[in-house]
Amino acid sequence: MNDLRLHKEDGCGLHDADQRSTSQTSSVWVTSLVIRALNEVSVNWPNMLYVDPQVTDKALKFLLAQQASHGAWWEPSGEVGDRKLVPSPYSLTGETTHDLNLSSTAHTMLSLLALRGLPSPLDEQVLAAITRGARWLEENLSLVGQASRPLEVSLVALALHLSESTFADLPIKYVYWGEDLVPLPSYRVESQRPHLQPRRSHAHDSGNVAATAYALRLYSIRGEIMTPSIVRWLQSQRCHDGGWMSTQDTLAAWEALYEFSGREGRARDTQLTVTVEPLHDHTQARTFYITPDNFLHLQSHQVNGKWGSMRVQGKGRGAAVLQLTSKYHVAEPHHLASPPTPAFHLRTRANWHGHNGSALTFITCVRWMFKEASDTSGISVLEVTVPTGYGASTEVLQEYVAAQTVPNLRRVDFQQRKITFFFEKLVGTDTCVEFSVERWFLPTSPRCYQ
């Protein structure tokens, strides 16, 4: 649990002794997430992992101290860690919630509402803080319907419902919450058979998934008739690795689906047989059996072949998620799948130097371009793959971060052939990193000797 080191003297996350923290300022957003995670661990697995209550109590006191008298929570630095929580400064009606911190307040309330087993008098203080936060949301509820982004709407609606507000039962009827049109993946009919097409990327995928996930929790609690349609849309937005677009929206979607599954109670009655058959090679067919004993285990099957369709047939009762992931290489840049909206501009160059090109220096610059979503990017990650046989010193990379010559660079990792840079945010101007790798060994072609 390295995260236990990431706290300041005031109880807030985050600050790391080895100068690799993701942020150098106190953060309400991060602290609320950490408090909830540690509380879940201490309540559900007290015998497996010990969490010092002084750490959580201190962090909780910090969090309560950041609430204004009228009920809103404010970031000490003035910047929210998750850019999706930043409301738009513009709207068609001319109204805006930009200076009201409704998203941050609702997000913090959800974390506090999930806490269990708090000691007295902290439990009473938390309850009072939730009440003040709900009152602030109620006072600005009319503005939420006019100017808020979809994520802010779903956060506010869920927070008011869980806090048992008198304004909780607002009529909101959508299959998904998004800033643009995001239909289900389409079908293409070939040989009189429907073929499901891949999911397409959209400009606000991460925010759309997070907003829909919070709304699903609300719909599931209410028992709304549209809940299965929301689940179907949310499952269709999964990425190739089983998660969604980012860590935060993946956690939100997972929690929403978990709560939905628990309320439905059908998992223990699952008896499914799913047959997957490549039409170009029937010998690679595979049958999966899904029962209450294995429905939590991932089952996978690799299909070899350069082309063709897959036929899927399911029998039995229950529900399961089937996902097809394909990988292919292209020879020309124009064959690459373009993002729906260019969010980052990246340029890099590499210079060989040293004896026989034994060293390689990279200069990589990146800047944020998607100003319609927010002025800055929020937490961003830059990955640089180095050639085979070359490596970098972890100590030198950490000293590079500690020197603070690169704005908003908080951490650098080197693993195998990849160097990863973690930025607190990226802005509209170039942020450049310069680093060198050295040849550690000579790669050779495999040879067979007799």
DONUMI-802689 format. One line per 2 residues: their letters; for each residue x, y, z of C-alpha. Coordinates in Angstrom, 3 decimals. Example, Ala and Ser with C-alpha at 12.3 -4.5 7.8 and 13.67 -1.06 7.14 Angstrom:
// residues 2
AS) 12.300/-4.500/7.800 ~ 13.670/-1.060/7.140
This chain:
// residues 450
MN) 0.000/0.000/0.000 ~ 2.332/2.720/-1.216
DL) -0.605/5.147/-1.230 ~ -0.430/5.333/2.576
RL) 2.746/7.388/2.170 ~ 0.999/9.919/-0.046
HK) -0.334/12.306/2.564 ~ 0.661/15.641/3.975
ED) 0.784/16.820/7.555 ~ -2.671/18.378/7.156
GC) -4.114/14.935/6.392 ~ -4.562/15.509/2.681
GL) -3.298/13.317/-0.134 ~ -0.943/13.677/-1.896
HD) 2.731/14.065/-1.240 ~ 5.382/11.408/-1.737
AD) 8.725/11.413/-0.037 ~ 10.563/10.258/-3.139
QR) 9.389/13.250/-5.187 ~ 7.155/11.129/-7.458
ST) 3.777/12.423/-6.348 ~ 1.042/13.072/-8.860
SQ) 0.364/16.445/-7.301 ~ 2.217/18.861/-5.064
TS) -0.897/20.625/-3.762 ~ -3.653/19.516/-1.425
SV) -6.590/17.964/-3.248 ~ -10.168/17.491/-2.057
WV) -10.918/15.269/-5.042 ~ -8.037/12.855/-4.383
TS) -8.523/12.876/-0.606 ~ -12.195/11.929/-0.901
LV) -11.295/8.993/-3.169 ~ -8.519/7.790/-0.859
IR) -10.704/8.045/2.262 ~ -13.401/5.938/0.690
AL) -10.918/3.313/-0.541 ~ -9.239/3.000/2.858
NE) -12.607/2.847/4.586 ~ -13.742/0.031/2.286
VS) -10.567/-1.912/3.076 ~ -10.771/-1.418/6.835
VN) -14.451/-2.441/6.976 ~ -14.468/-5.355/4.513
WP) -11.006/-6.850/5.081 ~ -9.901/-5.864/8.608
NM) -7.944/-9.101/9.102 ~ -6.138/-8.944/5.756
LY) -4.869/-5.360/5.680 ~ -4.432/-2.927/8.542
VD) -5.286/0.726/7.964 ~ -4.178/3.155/10.654
PQ) -7.362/4.984/11.757 ~ -5.298/8.084/12.520
VT) -4.521/8.410/8.814 ~ -8.150/8.252/7.722
DK) -9.397/10.419/10.596 ~ -6.818/13.090/9.810
AL) -7.673/13.049/6.117 ~ -11.380/13.196/6.913
KF) -10.889/16.243/9.134 ~ -9.010/17.926/6.293
LL) -11.858/17.147/3.924 ~ -14.478/18.572/6.281
AQ) -12.392/21.703/6.762 ~ -12.520/22.457/3.019
QA) -16.299/22.863/3.023 ~ -17.578/26.430/2.925
SH) -20.274/27.580/5.315 ~ -22.916/27.499/2.547
GA) -22.149/23.823/1.821 ~ -19.891/23.719/-1.254
WW) -16.489/22.036/-1.305 ~ -13.571/23.947/-2.783
EP) -10.133/22.873/-3.896 ~ -7.373/24.719/-1.980
SG) -5.417/25.186/-5.219 ~ -8.491/26.314/-7.144
EV) -8.007/23.544/-9.739 ~ -10.016/20.303/-9.811
GD) -7.930/17.157/-10.339 ~ -10.400/15.590/-12.761
RK) -11.090/17.923/-15.686 ~ -14.465/16.222/-16.327
LV) -15.718/17.740/-13.068 ~ -15.019/21.252/-14.338
PS) -18.285/22.743/-15.658 ~ -18.386/24.583/-18.929
PY) -18.061/28.363/-18.617 ~ -20.496/28.739/-21.527
SL) -24.035/27.558/-22.286 ~ -26.774/28.220/-24.819
TG) -28.912/29.936/-22.167 ~ -26.127/32.252/-21.030
ET) -26.194/30.682/-17.562 ~ -23.266/28.758/-16.079
TH) -22.423/26.766/-12.951 ~ -18.711/27.409/-13.410
DL) -18.158/29.129/-10.052 ~ -20.551/27.022/-7.950
NL) -18.487/23.814/-7.592 ~ -21.578/21.635/-7.868
SS) -19.735/18.678/-9.417 ~ -16.995/18.684/-6.779
TA) -19.558/19.032/-4.010 ~ -21.695/16.146/-5.282
HT) -18.609/13.969/-5.860 ~ -17.354/14.592/-2.311
ML) -20.818/13.885/-0.899 ~ -20.908/10.500/-2.656
SL) -17.594/9.550/-1.059 ~ -18.775/10.622/2.399
LA) -22.097/8.818/2.005 ~ -20.233/5.556/1.332
LR) -18.226/5.696/4.580 ~ -19.079/3.173/7.282
GL) -18.001/2.508/10.849 ~ -16.831/6.049/11.594
PS) -16.008/6.888/15.206 ~ -17.927/9.496/17.141
PL) -18.029/12.494/16.833 ~ -16.669/12.241/13.264
DE) -19.824/10.446/12.107 ~ -21.972/13.357/13.295
QV) -19.677/15.881/11.607 ~ -19.824/13.944/8.343
LA) -23.617/13.809/8.493 ~ -23.795/17.562/9.089
AI) -21.428/18.209/6.167 ~ -23.572/16.055/3.866
TR) -26.666/17.979/4.929 ~ -25.006/21.318/4.168
GA) -23.800/20.010/0.794 ~ -27.299/18.806/-0.116
RW) -28.729/22.187/0.803 ~ -26.217/23.886/-1.535
LE) -27.178/21.567/-4.392 ~ -30.883/22.192/-3.769
EN) -30.401/25.950/-3.868 ~ -28.821/25.719/-7.334
LS) -30.935/22.897/-8.718 ~ -32.822/25.076/-11.173
LV) -29.521/26.181/-12.700 ~ -28.360/22.561/-13.048
GQ) -31.143/21.808/-15.512 ~ -30.258/24.840/-17.630
AS) -26.472/24.972/-17.768 ~ -24.873/21.822/-16.332
RP) -22.974/19.225/-18.303 ~ -24.413/15.685/-18.276
LE) -21.860/14.485/-15.712 ~ -22.788/17.268/-13.326
VS) -26.493/16.477/-13.737 ~ -26.057/12.789/-12.882
LV) -23.712/13.520/-9.961 ~ -26.115/16.040/-8.438
AL) -29.140/13.774/-8.962 ~ -27.448/10.763/-7.342
AL) -26.053/12.774/-4.427 ~ -29.468/14.273/-3.666
HL) -31.144/10.874/-3.833 ~ -28.655/9.149/-1.541
SE) -28.821/12.035/0.938 ~ -32.630/11.626/0.989
ST) -33.294/15.131/-0.251 ~ -36.878/16.236/-0.858
FA) -35.787/17.192/-4.397 ~ -34.428/13.714/-5.150
DL) -37.184/12.384/-7.406 ~ -36.637/14.608/-10.400
PI) -37.906/13.178/-13.714 ~ -34.852/12.401/-15.880
KY) -35.408/9.848/-18.661 ~ -32.427/9.023/-20.843
VY) -30.661/5.860/-21.925 ~ -27.265/7.550/-21.623
WG) -25.914/10.918/-20.599 ~ -23.582/12.421/-23.173
ED) -22.465/15.691/-24.651 ~ -22.924/14.291/-28.150
LV) -24.854/11.520/-29.902 ~ -23.402/8.113/-28.985
PL) -25.508/5.308/-30.516 ~ -25.007/1.610/-29.929
PS) -22.552/-0.124/-32.318 ~ -24.162/-0.664/-35.703
YR) -24.825/-3.833/-37.666 ~ -23.916/-4.657/-41.249
VE) -25.928/-7.283/-43.112 ~ -23.898/-9.722/-45.195
SQ) -25.291/-12.955/-46.645 ~ -28.568/-12.192/-44.879
RP) -26.820/-12.222/-41.504 ~ -26.308/-9.238/-39.198
HL) -22.660/-8.545/-38.355 ~ -21.952/-6.398/-35.295
QP) -19.482/-3.605/-36.090 ~ -16.711/-2.260/-33.812
RR) -17.399/0.522/-31.363 ~ -16.441/3.968/-32.641
SH) -14.724/6.592/-30.521 ~ -16.449/9.866/-29.689
AH) -15.227/13.208/-28.452 ~ -16.435/12.932/-24.843
DS) -16.304/9.165/-24.269 ~ -14.861/9.265/-20.757
GN) -17.310/11.857/-19.479 ~ -20.233/10.116/-21.166
VA) -19.406/6.794/-19.508 ~ -18.936/8.369/-16.071
AT) -22.185/10.360/-16.331 ~ -24.144/7.297/-17.472
AY) -22.613/5.151/-14.719 ~ -23.742/7.546/-11.973
AL) -27.159/7.742/-13.592 ~ -27.359/3.934/-13.711
RL) -26.846/3.798/-9.959 ~ -29.764/6.193/-9.543
YS) -32.005/4.286/-11.970 ~ -31.134/0.991/-10.332
IR) -32.087/2.311/-6.894 ~ -35.382/3.644/-8.230
GE) -36.129/0.455/-10.165 ~ -36.682/2.369/-13.392
IM) -37.890/0.447/-16.427 ~ -35.108/1.875/-18.631
TP) -32.325/0.416/-16.458 ~ -31.592/-2.628/-18.710
SI) -31.192/-0.333/-21.724 ~ -28.684/1.763/-19.806
VR) -26.744/-1.370/-18.837 ~ -26.686/-2.497/-22.476
WL) -25.335/0.861/-23.645 ~ -22.709/0.963/-20.884
QS) -21.460/-2.526/-21.720 ~ -21.188/-1.613/-25.392
QR) -18.685/1.149/-24.557 ~ -16.014/-1.163/-23.136
CH) -12.495/-0.915/-24.526 ~ -10.384/-3.817/-25.762
DG) -8.905/-4.535/-22.309 ~ -12.282/-4.937/-20.596
GW) -12.263/-1.514/-18.964 ~ -13.553/1.816/-20.177
MS) -11.751/5.013/-21.188 ~ -10.000/6.024/-17.969
TQ) -9.494/4.812/-14.421 ~ -12.214/6.994/-12.913
DT) -14.987/6.201/-15.375 ~ -14.037/2.502/-15.207
LA) -14.461/2.535/-11.424 ~ -17.773/4.382/-11.740
AW) -19.071/1.954/-14.382 ~ -17.912/-1.105/-12.447
EA) -19.618/0.106/-9.264 ~ -22.855/0.876/-11.099
LY) -22.947/-2.527/-12.798 ~ -22.079/-4.282/-9.532
EF) -24.958/-2.589/-7.720 ~ -27.315/-3.391/-10.599
SG) -26.279/-7.055/-10.553 ~ -26.776/-7.234/-6.787
RE) -30.302/-5.844/-7.023 ~ -31.257/-8.109/-9.897
GR) -30.000/-11.194/-8.065 ~ -29.842/-13.343/-11.201
AR) -26.153/-14.207/-11.109 ~ -26.635/-17.261/-8.892
DT) -29.185/-18.637/-11.340 ~ -26.923/-18.401/-14.404
QL) -26.615/-21.444/-16.649 ~ -25.267/-20.435/-20.057
TV) -23.582/-22.197/-22.953 ~ -21.931/-19.867/-25.468
TV) -20.398/-21.220/-28.680 ~ -17.966/-19.063/-30.659
EP) -17.136/-20.290/-34.155 ~ -14.889/-18.632/-36.775
LH) -16.598/-19.017/-40.127 ~ -13.271/-19.280/-41.975
DH) -12.100/-22.225/-39.828 ~ -14.693/-24.346/-38.036
TQ) -11.997/-26.350/-36.257 ~ -11.247/-23.334/-34.012
AR) -14.748/-23.320/-32.518 ~ -14.914/-23.044/-28.733
TF) -17.773/-23.545/-26.296 ~ -17.863/-21.628/-23.015
YI) -19.853/-22.782/-19.997 ~ -20.972/-20.090/-17.544
TP) -22.301/-21.261/-14.183 ~ -22.555/-19.802/-10.659
DN) -19.179/-21.417/-9.915 ~ -17.231/-19.568/-12.615
FL) -19.256/-16.531/-13.732 ~ -16.698/-14.186/-12.125
HL) -13.779/-15.749/-14.024 ~ -12.691/-14.387/-17.394
QS) -12.741/-17.008/-20.147 ~ -10.889/-16.259/-23.357
HQ) -10.032/-17.944/-26.632 ~ -7.488/-16.914/-29.261
VN) -8.575/-17.279/-32.868 ~ -5.905/-17.455/-35.541
GK) -6.659/-16.008/-38.947 ~ -6.286/-12.870/-41.010
WG) -9.942/-12.321/-41.911 ~ -13.463/-13.636/-41.516
SM) -16.506/-13.396/-39.297 ~ -17.407/-14.952/-35.964
RV) -20.680/-16.731/-35.285 ~ -21.903/-16.629/-31.697
QG) -24.697/-18.758/-30.308 ~ -25.913/-18.667/-26.700
KG) -28.251/-21.049/-24.914 ~ -29.602/-21.172/-21.395
RG) -30.539/-18.492/-18.897 ~ -28.678/-15.525/-17.473
AA) -26.533/-12.788/-18.963 ~ -22.906/-12.564/-20.063
VL) -20.619/-10.125/-21.839 ~ -18.884/-11.353/-24.989
QL) -16.166/-9.166/-26.488 ~ -14.046/-9.590/-29.613
TS) -10.674/-7.861/-29.748 ~ -8.589/-7.779/-32.921
KY) -5.089/-6.495/-33.573 ~ -3.633/-5.607/-36.931
HV) -0.793/-3.523/-38.373 ~ -0.992/-0.940/-41.128
AE) 1.679/0.189/-43.550 ~ 0.471/3.730/-44.207
PH) -0.330/6.443/-41.636 ~ -3.644/7.300/-43.312
HL) -4.892/3.808/-42.469 ~ -4.682/4.538/-38.748
AS) -7.934/5.123/-36.889 ~ -8.125/8.856/-36.238
PP) -9.492/10.196/-32.941 ~ -12.892/11.913/-33.169
TP) -11.336/15.154/-31.920 ~ -7.589/15.873/-31.761
AF) -6.902/16.302/-28.052 ~ -3.083/16.286/-27.975
HL) -0.421/17.478/-30.369 ~ 2.743/15.406/-30.166
RT) 6.080/15.879/-31.876 ~ 9.338/14.123/-31.136
RA) 12.817/13.683/-32.487 ~ 15.730/11.465/-31.558
NW) 19.453/12.136/-31.936 ~ 22.046/9.347/-32.007
HG) 25.418/10.113/-30.467 ~ 28.307/8.425/-28.696
HN) 30.566/5.678/-29.944 ~ 28.773/3.715/-32.673
GS) 25.474/5.291/-31.704 ~ 25.631/3.919/-28.167
AL) 23.397/6.709/-26.809 ~ 20.104/8.155/-27.970
TF) 18.556/11.440/-26.824 ~ 14.836/12.044/-27.175
IT) 13.182/15.462/-27.232 ~ 9.420/15.065/-27.072
CV) 6.920/17.925/-26.874 ~ 3.181/17.671/-26.276
RW) 0.409/20.194/-25.793 ~ -3.332/20.176/-25.080
MF) -5.626/21.036/-28.010 ~ -9.172/20.151/-26.934
KE) -10.010/23.589/-25.535 ~ -13.746/23.045/-26.072
AS) -13.725/20.501/-23.237 ~ -11.448/22.384/-20.816
DT) -8.518/24.769/-20.761 ~ -6.141/22.059/-19.492
SG) -5.991/18.317/-19.903 ~ -6.007/17.112/-16.310
IS) -3.763/14.188/-15.361 ~ -1.992/12.945/-18.512
VL) 0.431/10.143/-19.318 ~ 3.109/10.151/-22.015
EV) 4.613/6.794/-23.020 ~ 7.837/6.577/-25.025
TV) 9.060/3.240/-26.370 ~ 12.852/2.939/-26.593
PT) 14.703/0.702/-29.056 ~ 15.598/-2.863/-28.140
GY) 18.833/-3.094/-26.196 ~ 18.631/0.445/-24.783
GA) 17.739/1.445/-21.238 ~ 17.639/4.386/-18.840
ST) 18.685/4.874/-15.241 ~ 15.717/5.127/-12.891
EV) 17.760/7.285/-10.510 ~ 18.584/9.771/-13.266
LQ) 14.915/9.972/-14.281 ~ 13.841/10.652/-10.688
EY) 16.439/13.404/-10.383 ~ 15.018/14.881/-13.595
VA) 11.587/15.091/-11.963 ~ 13.009/16.488/-8.702
AQ) 14.753/19.295/-10.587 ~ 11.285/20.609/-11.602
TV) 12.564/21.910/-14.921 ~ 9.495/20.548/-16.730
PN) 6.209/22.163/-15.668 ~ 3.612/19.816/-14.138
LR) 5.836/16.715/-14.482 ~ 5.314/14.674/-11.322
RV) 6.680/11.188/-11.989 ~ 8.727/9.100/-14.434
DF) 8.876/5.297/-14.609 ~ 11.025/2.996/-16.706
QQ) 9.974/-0.594/-17.255 ~ 11.406/-2.906/-19.892
RK) 11.338/-0.862/-23.129 ~ 8.969/1.909/-22.077
IT) 9.499/5.218/-20.270 ~ 6.301/6.699/-18.832
FF) 5.904/10.366/-17.881 ~ 3.067/11.419/-15.550
FE) 1.876/15.018/-15.821 ~ -0.495/16.748/-13.431
KL) -1.876/18.551/-16.483 ~ -0.942/19.713/-19.963
VG) -1.663/23.210/-21.263 ~ -2.076/24.825/-24.652
TD) 1.642/25.480/-25.060 ~ 4.338/22.865/-25.625
TC) 5.572/20.915/-22.613 ~ 8.846/19.243/-23.584
VE) 10.857/16.461/-21.972 ~ 14.441/15.619/-22.876
FS) 16.076/12.380/-21.803 ~ 18.731/9.949/-22.952
VE) 18.942/6.178/-23.143 ~ 22.110/4.156/-23.489
RW) 22.875/0.861/-25.120 ~ 22.909/-1.871/-22.497
FL) 23.384/-4.824/-24.814 ~ 23.561/-5.561/-28.534
PT) 20.468/-7.206/-29.990 ~ 21.297/-9.986/-32.433
SP) 19.321/-12.112/-34.817 ~ 18.579/-15.638/-33.581
RC) 20.800/-18.290/-35.081 ~ 20.712/-22.059/-34.998
YQ) 23.952/-23.955/-34.475 ~ 24.523/-27.633/-35.110
